[in-house]
């Protein structure tokens, strides 16, 4: 009997999904979405420019990109638990160092250390853990797991309040304490592969008799590419290009949403609510597009999510001229589209490349795609410092969505790729 059965007969993979959700929730609020709340207080105290601070966010993205392939390979070999445990400790150290920063160099060093810690306990590692335990339900499982990033928007008002009541340095110390108390214990939930505990992906039980009686066992439909094979595959580079655009657009928005809204005379309290609403709206996209991807053509689903992002960005750009009412369609379109791409792109990778080397392959995708995460925030900061406006950047990013749309639509279906209706009885 497997050692991880429980009285409620819940497939253990779902506990990994829950733990991934909670880790994504906290780290998403403390590190990713929450940084926009620290932007103006740091500028006011330290006297640095928007470009200098944006560069820190970009360097964090660059380093995470460089680390993603390494982290993905280690996740395939070691499993996620050790990486997440160590990543939490490094993240805590970086937040404490950041709270004590006295110079721009020290600020950059803190962000570099932060990238190391976060790389070991967020997207690549969490999605690798989920991919090991799910196949036919990968879309919805990964969608639920990364919904934590969506709910993490709820932490932004909390962070804003902490900064108001104390200061930005104390707020960082409190976030570091939360990492130890809330996130560190969750690392022990993770397990590597289901076969080690008597299961197959999606909760199917290993049964030797059935295994030999069935001419087409569950693994027979799985594609299992090595890293070198993936790198020679056009599908890999198309997904990378789409991911690169996704990172460019969203890192620019996440980093600059509150400064942009302040520049068009929106109060800090209101802009924090808008920043909170972006990840919250993404929850709808993460769940619905993950489910759609399990049922329908993943390429079309992915293209739809990018169309929505583009339309949302146009609304965001025009909000400074036409009226603040455009922030509503912006939040709906961009939030849902953004969440949808986060759910569907990993599912596409899992479908085309399998799970044996998923961490290594997806880590490479994240690493190369991070070029966009470096360009986006820096470009937005430069635009504001030199032009006094963000609008041209939002128009540019809206137009560039056509690259991502074309990339996913031109992916050629592989001969071993599962058809959506093949899982009807799963």
C-alpha positions, 0 to 999 in steps of 0.5 A: 500500500502507498505510504501517502494514502489518507482517510479521505482518499485524496490523490496526494498530487492535490496536496502538492497543488495546495502547497504550491498555491500557498507558496505562490500566494505569499511570494507573489505578494511579498516579492512580485506584485508587492514591489510596486508599493515600495517603489515611491517610498524608496525613491522619496527616501533614497533620491534614486530615479525611476530608471535606477529602481526599475533596473533592479527589478530587471536585474532580478528578472535577468538573474532568475532567467539565468537560474531557471534552467539550473533550477529546473534541472535540479528539480528534475534530479533532486525533487522540489523539497530541497530547493524550496526549503533552501530558497525560502532561507535565501529569500529571507536573508535577501529581504533582511539585507534589502531592509538595511540597504544604504546604497544603490549597489547594496540595493542591487546586491539584495535584489540579486540575492532575492532572485536566487532565493525566489528562483528556487521556490516559485514558478519553475520548481512549483510547476515541475512538481505539479507536472510530475503528478499530473498529465491529463489534468495538468491544465487545471492543476497548474491553473489552481497552483498558480492561482496563488499568484492571483490571490497574492494581490490581496497582500498589496493593501496589507503591504501599503498599510505596513509601509504607512504605519511603520516604514518600508524597511520595517515592512520588509522585515515583517515579510521576512518573518512571514516567510519563516513562519508561513512558507518554510513548513510548506516545503515538507509537503512536496514529493518528487514523483508519484511512482515512488508512492505507488501512483501514476500521474493523475491518481491512477494506481499502479497495478501490475496485472492491469498494466500487462493486460492493457495494451495501451497503458497511460504512459503510452501517449506521453511524449518524453523529449530530452533537452537537446531534442526540445532545443531543435524543436520549433515548438520550443522556440515559439512558446519561448517567444510567447513567454518572452512577450508575456514577461515583458508586458507584465513585468512592466505593468506590475512594476510601474502600475502605481507610479503610472496611476500616480502620474495621471493624478490617481491617489496612492490608495486607489492605485493600490486597489488597481494593483491588487485587482490585476492578480485577483482578476487573473484568477479567473483566467488561470482557472478557466483557461487551464480548464479550457486547455484540458478540453480544447485546442491549447494553441487557440486558447493561448492565442485568445489570452494574448488577444485579451492582454493586448486589448487591456493594454490599449485601455490602460494607455487611453485611461490617461486621456479618455477617462478612468472608466477604462481601468475597468475593461483594462482590469478585466481583459488584461487580468483574465488574459494574463492569468490565462497565459500563465496557465496555458503555456506550461500546459502546452510545454507539458503536452509537447515535451512530457514530464521526464525533463519538464523542469529542465525544458521549462526552466530553459523556456523561463530563462530565455523568456526572461529577456522580456522581463529585463526589457519591460520594466527598464523600458517603462522607466526610461520612457517616464524619465525621458518623456514624462509619460508611460503612454507610448510604452503601453501602446508599444506593448499592446501592439507587440502582442501580435508576435505572441499570437502568431507564435502560438497559432503557428505551432505544428501539432505533434503526432504524439500530442494528446487530443482533448477528447482523449481524456474523456474517461480520465 
